[in-house]
Amino acid sequence: MSTTTQTDSVWFTTKGQVVIPSWLRKQFQIEDGTKAMVQATPEGILLKPVTSVTIHRLRGILKRKPGNKPFAQEWAEQTAEEKALEEAKYARSTGSR
């Protein structure tokens, strides 16, 4: 999946709801009923859709084979890798290093 640094504006309703622009819904395969993880970050709110692509990636992590790392360790490494990618992407988009 290719990502872009294009930005858009959204508005929150009184209930805290927000409409994700259609170009982002298409890019991240967000459909009616898609759930998302919400995380507070130093830069703001990070919204991670839980799509079939995400579930497929996680399924490989959940299958344990003898001699593999414990799930907790592998999950922590995966989370750290995703955080580093997000931070690098943020740094590129803001021009900071």
PENORSUL-V908856 format. One record per residue. RES is the residue in three letters. OMEGA is omega in degrees with one decimal (NA if undefined). NEAR is the number of other ideal C-beta (glycine too) atoms within 10 Angstrom. D_FIRST is the distance of its C-alpha to the first C-alpha in Angstrom with 1 decimal. Layout:
res->{RES:RES}
omega->{OMEGA:OMEGA}
near->{NEAR:NEAR}
d_first->{D_FIRST:D_FIRST}
This chain:
res->{MET:SER:THR:THR:THR:GLN:THR:ASP:SER:VAL:TRP:PHE:THR:THR:LYS:GLY:GLN:VAL:VAL:ILE:PRO:SER:TRP:LEU:ARG:LYS:GLN:PHE:GLN:ILE:GLU:ASP:GLY:THR:LYS:ALA:MET:VAL:GLN:ALA:THR:PRO:GLU:GLY:ILE:LEU:LEU:LYS:PRO:VAL:THR:SER:VAL:THR:ILE:HIS:ARG:LEU:ARG:GLY:ILE:LEU:LYS:ARG:LYS:PRO:GLY:ASN:LYS:PRO:PHE:ALA:GLN:GLU:TRP:ALA:GLU:GLN:THR:ALA:GLU:GLU:LYS:ALA:LEU:GLU:GLU:ALA:LYS:TYR:ALA:ARG:SER:THR:GLY:SER:ARG}
omega->{177.3:178.6:-178.3:177.8:177.5:178.6:-179.7:177.4:174.9:178.4:175.8:175.3:178.1:177.6:-179.6:179.7:178.7:177.3:177.3:-179.8:-175.3:-178.9:176.5:177.8:178.2:-177.1:-176.5:175.3:178.8:180.0:177.7:179.0:179.1:176.5:179.3:172.6:179.1:-176.5:174.3:177.9:177.1:-179.1:-178.3:-176.9:176.7:-179.2:-177.9:177.9:176.5:-177.1:178.7:177.8:178.6:-179.4:179.5:178.0:-178.7:-179.2:178.0:179.2:-175.0:179.4:-176.9:174.8:178.5:178.7:178.3:176.3:173.9:-178.2:-177.8:180.0:-179.8:178.6:179.3:178.2:178.8:179.5:179.0:178.7:178.4:179.7:179.6:177.9:178.9:179.6:178.2:178.6:178.5:179.9:178.5:-175.8:-180.0:-179.5:178.7:180.0:NA}
near->{7:4:9:9:9:10:7:9:5:9:7:9:8:5:6:6:8:11:10:16:13:10:11:15:15:10:15:18:13:18:10:5:5:15:10:15:10:8:12:8:11:6:11:8:9:15:14:14:17:13:17:10:12:17:10:9:11:12:9:7:14:10:8:11:5:4:5:11:12:9:12:8:10:14:14:12:12:13:11:10:10:12:13:10:11:15:13:11:12:16:11:11:13:10:6:7:6}
d_first->{0.0:3.8:6.5:10.0:13.4:14.9:17.3:19.2:22.3:22.9:26.2:27.3:29.9:33.1:31.5:28.6:26.1:23.5:21.5:17.8:17.3:16.0:13.2:11.8:12.6:10.7:7.5:7.9:9.8:13.1:16.1:19.8:20.8:17.5:18.8:17.6:18.8:20.6:21.5:23.9:23.0:25.2:23.0:23.2:21.5:18.1:16.8:14.3:13.6:14.5:12.7:13.1:10.0:11.7:15.0:14.1:13.2:16.4:18.4:18.4:19.6:22.3:23.9:26.6:28.3:31.6:31.3:27.8:27.4:28.4:25.7:26.5:26.0:22.7:21.5:22.9:21.2:17.7:18.5:19.9:16.8:14.6:17.4:17.7:14.1:14.7:18.1:17.0:14.5:17.5:19.9:18.1:18.0:21.6:22.9:24.5:24.7}
